[in-house]
Amino acid sequence: METLVEFLRTGMASPGITMLLNNPNFVLIQVLNSVSMGMNFFIIAAGLSLIFGVLKVINFAHGAFYMFGAYIMYSVTETMGLNFFWGVVGAGVGLVLLSAAIERTLFRFVYDKEHLLQLLLTFALVLILGDFAKILWGTEQYSVSYPDNLAGATNLGITYYPSYRLLLCLLGPVIFLAMWLFIEHTRWGRITKAATQNREMLAALGINVPLIYTSVFIVGSALAGIGGALASPFNSPTPGMDAIVIVECFVIVIIGGLGSLWGTFVGALIYGFVFNFGSVIIPNGQDIFAFLILLIVLLFRPWGLFGRPEMEGH
Amino acid sequence: MLHIAKQTAPIIAILTTLGTVQAAEVKIGMLYPITGGGAIYGSPAMTGHRMAVDELNSQGGILGMDVLSVERDTKLNPATAAAAAKEMITKDGVNVIIGGLSSAVGLAISEIAKQEKIVYIATIPKTIQLTTTKKHEYVFRTASHTDFEGDAIAQIAKQLDAQRICDIQLDYAYGHDLADGIDKGLKRHLPTAKKILSLRPKLRATDYNVFITQILGAGCDVVTSGLWGPHFVDFAKQATPFGLFKQIKYITGGEIGSHEIAGSLGKDYPDNVWANSYELWYHHPNQEHETFQNLLAERLGTEETAMWPILALIGVRMYAAAAEKAGSLDAAQISGALKGLTIETPVGPRTIDSETHQADTGQFWGPMVEKEGVPYRVMDPITYIPAHIIE
């Protein structure tokens, strides 16, 4: 009880609240912190949501793909000496190859199996890929430098903000828009969307469903790898980094709705805002607000804000 | 009957011999995280542990018996560590447990040691609780602790004439106890200083922007911290574009002066950081350190060696010396022998206080500076701050 009182006392007396009330620049910076954090998570979680939406597999190994992206970025930029752009490309290509191999040799055999078996498979993959990363990159922590022209801060007129974080604020919506346009306005996208509804009907229409599955798995995993590469300048590639990000991604996709692109985008923004403003209001309870929202969603709308309830018979 | 006895005699003899061989072994239980995020420190610590075991065996073992290292992975998780400790004692029959990484893990192992009445030597966990409120007959520590570290931070804050202090610590036992240690140290050395902001990011936090911007908004002249390992690397990488290190001096525990961090950050290591380390590969306080460092470099295949092996090595040496002093492997007798015991180490002599069970382990402190022709920061000047709190 005393601990709770102390917790509430320190929270209520937080100097952060005074800064929020008296300093508009501080509020703007927290807004930017929220958006940049949310967009970083969106890029990673979008792949997780996409894979679940089409394949109906909850992929615990998604965090490991993110970790591989960060490590590949390190190898390309720091070991091979190529520039940051090639690091991102390398992470994307690396994850395309890795995920294609995993999908063809493992995942395709569990699509029709029960969820528990799928979960166990992805969990086993987490452990295998974790050890694989340790063999390839060792147990050290690495540092990836920011690209030279994005290492500093940008003058926004009323305040300065780190340039690289601003890039993330822009990159998230660009990726969201590209994915939305692809899914809504291309034939391949419409087929992918249809696969989320009724895969048997698609197969009956002569569509190569296994190819759709492979493509979706590759795109989703490549997004995780690119997310890891983009995060590596401020999240050092280390063993175990996968375990942290996967929890945050699950919170985001559950709030937004598993399988929903819009839901993942909005869920990531909600997570960014509640984490940052929550941390200012209650510095010792950063996760309270995000998990409170998660709890409310699970109780009153378990399919998420933008998801659809699963209908019986489907 | 005699016939049966004659036939079974050789078998009994062999079994007896085997029994003797088994008994003539000292089993040292090692607990470090060797997979997952903690492996960054656990793996080099394991190297130091094995070095010490090899060293003992090459010198005739302990009490003339071979030393066997029984190794388990804590995964940096207190529950896993406690289960592994229990298994080591009940199944493997270890004589001692040495290791632990993270204060929460250290406390968990200590509880098992207390229940099972077996000696536990904490080589890395720093929480003051281990040798104060949670102290018991079988727990000893060769690492430093949060009060020593906090006192050293306060001494440096005094040198830098800090007046408005922001404190950022991880939200678990080590972070909380170090914050208390700093508070106590400031009362002793710099009573005029005011702590204006306390922040507690969670253990394994990855995004520090919200904390960095609060520090910048608070108007402090010094930040005190214990963000360790990847936490500091991420914090530094995120705080640099905000200009935090250009505006505010940063005094940190958590061995941010070690080569693991300096080498990892390279040219990205920020300015104005005063940090600590148990050992520095480029600084030889005595002849033995040079020999030790050469051996370690050979084993690791790099001249620029990690800091963690020395901690594990000291733990094993301390146990071996206690067993020799006690002339027995009995836990109660070894506990008695550890009290007041002094050993020589590559970083100077270490004595365990008979009251607190705490070794007088000081640390090297100093500003992290650029050096011409070297691609990473080094500590210069290096000051050894001993483990003595003067009230």
Interface residues (C-beta under 8 A of the other chain):
Chain A: T10 P15 G16 M19 N23 F26 I29 Q30 N33 S36 M37 G130 D131 K134 T139 E140 Q141 Y142 S143 S145 Y146 A151 G152 A153 Y160 P162 S163 Y164 R165 P233 F234 N235 S236 T238 P239 G240 M241 A243 I244 V245 F275 N276 S279 V280 P283 N284 Q286 D287
Chain B: T35 G36 G37 G38 A39 I40 G42 S43 L76 D171 I196 L197 S198 L199 R200 P201 K202 R204 A205 T206 D207 N209 V210 F211 T213 Q214 G217 A218 G229 P230 V233 D234 K237 Q238 T240 P241 F242 G243 E260 S264 L265 G266 K267 D268
